[in-house]
Amino acid sequence: MNIHITGYGLITSIGLNTEENVASLRSLRTGIAKGRLDNTKAYNVGEIHLTNAELKEQFKLQTDGSRTALLGMAAAKQAFEGHVLSDQIRTGLISGTSVGGMDVSEIEYKNYLNESNHNPDNYKHHSSGTSSEQIAQELGISDFVNTISTACSSAANAIMMGARMIKSGTLDRVVVGGTDSLTSFTISGFKSLMIFDDQWCRPFDDTRKGLNLGEGAGFIVLESDKSLEKTGKKPLARLTGWSNASDAFHQTASSPDGHGARLSMNEALRISELQPGDIDYINAHGTATPNNDLSESQAFQGIFGTAIPPFSSTKAYTGHTLAASGGIEAVFAILAIRNGYLYPNLNFKTPIAETGLTPQLDFEEGKNIQHVLSNSFGFGGNNSTIIISAV
């Protein structure tokens, strides 16, 4: 059975839609800068410069929700545009998030401490599952709604779960991806782990010190053969491979030799019935942390040997959007296939000493790209890989 992709949408710090994102990618324009909000203005972050009220107005959103939910609605509405709900097509939504409505909870907790305008009812937004329900409500989807929260691999795992539900015949069509907003909690958390870089992040560079956080959302629409027969939608790409593997090496670090990443990539290749040499581009997890980039580089060498395809991390553009990253980067993968794009790895100067690998440095277009491999790795050794292929 084919898993067809018939829609995609995203919102990031480099653009409110796919066209704006591509323009930024092409012009090497990062969205990472000093934040404008109280909880971000001291840091370099990938912030979307719209208030919650402006998000609702910009995207004509009818459903109230946390910032995480609103960002998810914006991207999911783009992805689902032109799709029609029908009793004959079982449609679901699976959203990944790690922040959920924590942005609302932080505001209310401050109000509680200040004893001013405290409204306990707003804590209803806090649950991660609430954001998924609010996105589904905005789209009118009610057949199946679920939430994945596996840290930075959440959106990739949501995509996998959607594919498995289509393969099993449980759903005919499913909107999958992820969304996360910037919060004080996540900024403080990554700073406490000493992997938050005060300068611009440098994925795969020998001088890398840590990540820059970002916010955003990315969703795609998966459909079965049966669904396509009824909807008549034209496939834009195919999801051909996926895998999740846990090496359980450490609560917050990847195995230093890339063992878990190799497991994930190998299994995704097996499911897709592809060989390593068939991959034309890798959108790497590439967080710019010392541990991840060395581990992922060694995993590339373990899988591809000396014939590593062009690879890059787009997180130097968007910031690390945590649970949303796999959804955003899935959209980048689709755009790479449909337009022949290779994305540059910004801020790279010096290869990692242990591996000597140089990522893609220029924006290129018109390339023949049939298969893109995209990695998303989360805390606890939760390693996820998807493979997106041309129609």
Secondary structure, 3 states (H helix, E strand, C coil): CCCEEEEEEEEECCECCHHHHHHHHHCCCCCEEECCCCCCCCCEEECCCCCHHHHHHHCCCCCCCCHHHHHHHHHHHHHHCCCCCCCCCCEEEEEECCCCCHHHHHHHHHHHHHCCCCCHHHHHHCCHHHHHHHHHHHHCCCCEEEEECCHHHHHHHHHHHHHHHHHCCCCCEEEEEEEECCCHHHHHHHHHCCCECCCCCCCCECCCCCECEECEEEEEEEECHHHHHHHCCCCCEEEEEEEEEECCCCCCCCCCCCHHHHHHHHHHHHHHCCCHHHCCEEECCCCCCHHHHHHHHHHHHHHHCCCCCCEECCHHHHCECHHHHHHHHHHHHHHHHHHCCECCCCCCCCECCCCCCCCCCCCECCCCCCEEEEEEEEHHHEEEEEEEECC
